[in-house]
């Protein structure tokens, strides 16, 4: 069994919250399994809360207060931890942004837009503005900076292994002027090369495949079960039910099979970047 990793309670509000939960649970002499019993939540979920990686839903906080005799502390403070965790991200993505820092590997499928870890500020700004046309500039910039900050995980001591599969339409859709599109694609190629990541493209000529609908991400961890995140326009969902996670992972493997090789995919990215640079993008 790997050594226990203590949460740094000083890191942020969710980490303080999680560390306090672990302290109170252990003081009560309960295992994670015993605390989770009767809550309709799994042990991995509770474990991630203790590590400051996921927010505590109100129903679970009320269950914990009852089991630990904490006089409503966790129910009162779960909203504070939830707000602190967002940090410029959409509420439904906040847990994902925290969990990806601890992932051993990340596998993204992007059928409609460039994955957040590969975006440039200009691209993010255009995407956010399109989704939030009435937002104030400072609100848009907060989200841009939050997304740009996520790429810092590649510079961590143990960066995750990153694998991204993009639909070809992602690099053909002119979200930005030609010069900016060229910069975006050059940035993607550079990040993939510098981080020893793997990128594949599903060509427009590819046959039907399992992931023709919706953005999907799988995250694997050294000390916790894998999770899958699926997202639509204004919502997202984390899935940790083992049977469903297995189904998603098998579908991702089938997607790899219809995608171009990493070498051919990078070549396509570089050619598209040059075409944009020359003002002659392929439609």
C-alpha positions in Angstrom: 0.0 0.0 0.0 1.5 3.4 -0.9 2.2 5.8 1.9 -0.6 8.2 2.9 -0.4 11.6 1.3 -1.4 14.3 3.8 -3.4 17.2 2.5 -1.7 20.6 2.8 -4.5 22.4 4.7 -2.9 25.8 4.0 -3.1 25.5 0.2 -6.7 26.7 -0.2 -10.2 26.5 1.4 -11.1 23.1 -0.1 -7.9 21.6 1.2 -8.5 23.0 4.7 -12.1 21.6 4.5 -10.8 18.2 3.4 -8.1 18.1 6.0 -10.6 18.9 8.7 -12.9 16.1 7.4 -10.1 13.6 7.6 -9.1 14.7 11.1 -12.7 14.5 12.4 -13.2 11.1 10.7 -10.0 9.6 12.2 -10.7 11.1 15.6 -14.1 9.3 15.5 -12.3 6.1 14.6 -14.1 5.6 11.3 -12.7 4.4 8.0 -13.8 5.9 4.7 -16.0 2.9 4.1 -17.7 3.4 7.5 -18.3 7.1 6.9 -19.6 6.6 3.4 -22.1 3.9 4.5 -25.7 5.1 4.1 -24.7 8.2 2.2 -25.3 6.9 -1.4 -21.7 8.1 -2.2 -18.6 6.0 -2.9 -15.4 5.8 -1.0 -13.4 7.4 -3.9 -15.7 10.4 -3.8 -15.1 10.9 0.0 -11.4 10.4 -0.4 -11.1 13.1 -3.1 -13.0 15.5 -0.8 -10.5 14.8 1.9 -7.7 15.6 -0.5 -9.3 18.9 -1.5 -10.0 17.7 -5.0 -13.8 17.6 -5.0 -16.5 19.7 -3.4 -18.8 18.3 -0.7 -22.5 18.3 -1.8 -25.0 19.4 0.9 -26.6 16.0 1.3 -23.2 14.4 2.0 -22.2 17.2 4.3 -25.4 16.7 6.3 -24.7 12.9 6.5 -21.1 13.5 7.6 -22.2 16.0 10.4 -24.7 13.4 11.6 -22.2 10.5 11.7 -19.3 12.6 13.2 -21.4 14.7 15.6 -19.9 17.9 14.2 -23.0 20.1 14.9 -23.6 21.1 11.3 -20.0 22.3 10.6 -19.6 20.6 7.3 -23.0 21.6 6.0 -22.4 25.2 7.0 -19.0 25.4 5.3 -19.6 23.3 2.2 -20.8 26.3 0.3 -17.7 28.3 1.2 -15.5 25.5 -0.1 -17.6 25.3 -3.3 -17.2 29.0 -4.0 -13.5 29.0 -3.2 -12.8 26.1 -5.6 -14.3 27.7 -8.7 -11.4 30.2 -9.2 -12.6 31.5 -12.5 -13.9 28.2 -13.8 -17.5 27.2 -14.4 -19.0 25.6 -11.3 -19.4 22.3 -13.0 -15.7 22.2 -14.1 -14.2 23.4 -10.7 -13.6 19.8 -9.4 -12.1 18.7 -12.7 -9.6 21.7 -12.7 -8.5 20.6 -9.3 -8.3 16.9 -10.0 -6.3 17.3 -13.2 -3.4 18.6 -11.0 -3.2 15.2 -9.4 -3.8 13.0 -12.4 -1.2 10.5 -13.5 -2.6 10.7 -17.1 -5.3 12.7 -18.9 -7.0 11.6 -22.1 -9.1 14.2 -24.0 -11.5 13.8 -26.9 -12.3 17.1 -28.5 -14.8 17.0 -31.3 -15.7 20.7 -31.4 -12.9 22.8 -29.9 -9.3 22.7 -28.9 -8.9 21.2 -25.4 -8.3 23.8 -22.6 -4.7 22.6 -21.9 -3.7 23.4 -25.5 -5.5 26.7 -26.0 -4.0 30.1 -26.5 -5.3 33.2 -24.7 -6.8 34.6 -27.9 -8.6 31.3 -28.7 -9.9 31.0 -25.1 -11.1 34.6 -25.2 -13.0 34.0 -28.5 -14.6 30.8 -27.2 -15.7 32.4 -23.9 -17.0 35.5 -25.6 -19.1 33.3 -28.0 -20.5 31.3 -25.1 -21.1 34.4 -22.9 -21.9 37.3 -25.3 -23.3 39.5 -22.5 -20.4 39.0 -20.1 -18.3 42.0 -18.9 -14.7 42.1 -20.1 -13.3 41.5 -16.6 -15.5 38.4 -16.3 -14.2 37.1 -19.6 -10.6 37.8 -18.6 -11.0 36.0 -15.3 -12.0 32.9 -17.2 -9.1 33.3 -19.8 -6.5 33.6 -17.0 -8.0 30.6 -15.2 -7.7 28.5 -18.3 -4.2 29.7 -19.1 -3.1 28.9 -15.6 -4.2 25.2 -15.9 -1.3 24.6 -18.3 1.1 25.1 -15.4 0.5 21.4 -14.5 2.9 20.5 -17.3 5.6 22.2 -15.3 4.9 20.3 -12.1 7.3 17.8 -10.6 5.3 14.9 -11.9 3.3 16.2 -14.9 0.5 14.0 -16.2 0.8 12.0 -19.4 -1.4 13.8 -21.8 -3.2 12.2 -24.8 -5.6 14.3 -26.9 -7.6 13.3 -29.9 -9.2 16.1 -32.0 -11.7 16.0 -34.8 -10.2 17.5 -38.0 -13.0 20.1 -38.0 -11.4 21.7 -34.9 -8.4 22.9 -36.8 -10.4 23.8 -39.9 -12.9 26.0 -38.1 -11.7 29.6 -38.3 -12.5 30.8 -34.8 -9.8 33.5 -35.1 -8.2 35.5 -37.9 -5.7 33.6 -40.0 -2.6 34.8 -38.1 -4.1 33.9 -34.7 -5.2 30.5 -36.0 -1.6 29.9 -37.2 -0.3 30.8 -33.7 -2.8 28.5 -32.1 -1.8 25.5 -34.2 1.9 26.2 -33.7 1.3 26.4 -30.0 -0.5 23.1 -30.0 2.4 21.4 -31.9 5.0 23.0 -29.5 3.2 21.9 -26.3 2.8 18.4 -27.6 6.4 18.2 -28.5 7.8 19.9 -25.3 5.6 17.8 -23.0 6.1 14.5 -24.8 2.4 14.3 -25.2 0.4 12.3 -27.8 -2.0 14.1 -30.2 -4.1 12.4 -32.8 -6.6 13.7 -35.3 -9.7 11.9 -36.5 -9.9 12.9 -40.2 -13.1 14.1 -41.8 -13.0 10.9 -44.0 -13.1 8.6 -40.9 -16.1 6.3 -40.6 -18.6 6.3 -37.8 -17.0 5.9 -34.3 -18.2 5.6 -30.7 -17.4 9.2 -29.7 -19.3 11.2 -32.4 -21.1 13.1 -29.7 -19.8 15.3 -26.9 -16.4 16.2 -25.3 -15.0 13.5 -23.0 -12.0 13.3 -20.7 -10.6 10.4 -18.7 -8.3 11.0 -15.7 -6.3 8.2 -14.1 -4.6 8.5 -10.7 -1.9 6.6 -8.8 -3.9 6.5 -5.5 -7.6 6.6 -6.7 -9.8 5.0 -9.2 -10.2 6.6 -12.7 -13.0 9.1 -13.5 -14.6 10.3 -16.7 -15.8 13.8 -17.3 -18.4 14.6 -20.0 -19.4 18.1 -21.0 -22.0 20.0 -23.0 -22.6 23.7 -23.5 -23.7 24.8 -19.9 -23.1 21.7 -17.9 -20.7 18.9 -17.1 -20.7 15.6 -15.2 -18.0 13.6 -13.4 -18.6 9.8 -13.7 -16.9 7.4 -11.3 -19.1 4.4 -11.5 -16.6 1.6 -12.5 -18.7 -0.1 -15.2 -19.4 3.2 -17.0 -15.8 4.3 -16.7 -14.8 1.0 -18.3 -17.2 1.6 -21.1 -15.9 5.0 -21.8 -12.3 3.9 -21.7 -13.0 1.1 -24.2 -14.7 3.6 -26.5 -11.7 5.8 -26.3 -9.5 2.9 -27.4 -11.7 2.4 -30.4 -11.4 6.1 -31.2 -7.6 5.9 -31.2 -8.0 3.2 -33.9 -9.8 5.4 -36.3 -7.5 8.4 -35.7 -4.4 9.3 -37.7 -1.1 8.3 -36.2 0.6 10.9 -33.9 3.2 11.6 -36.7 0.6 12.2 -39.4 -1.6 14.2 -37.0 1.3 16.6 -36.1 2.1 17.0 -39.8 -1.5 17.9 -40.5 -1.4 20.5 -37.7 1.9 22.0 -39.0 0.6 22.1 -42.6 -2.6 23.8 -41.4 -0.6 26.4 -39.4 1.4 27.2 -42.5 -1.7 27.5 -44.6 -3.2 30.0 -42.2 0.1 31.9 -42.0 0.0 32.2 -45.8 -3.6 33.3 -45.8 -4.7 30.2 -47.7 -6.5 28.0 -45.1 -8.2 24.9 -46.5 -12.0 25.0 -46.2 
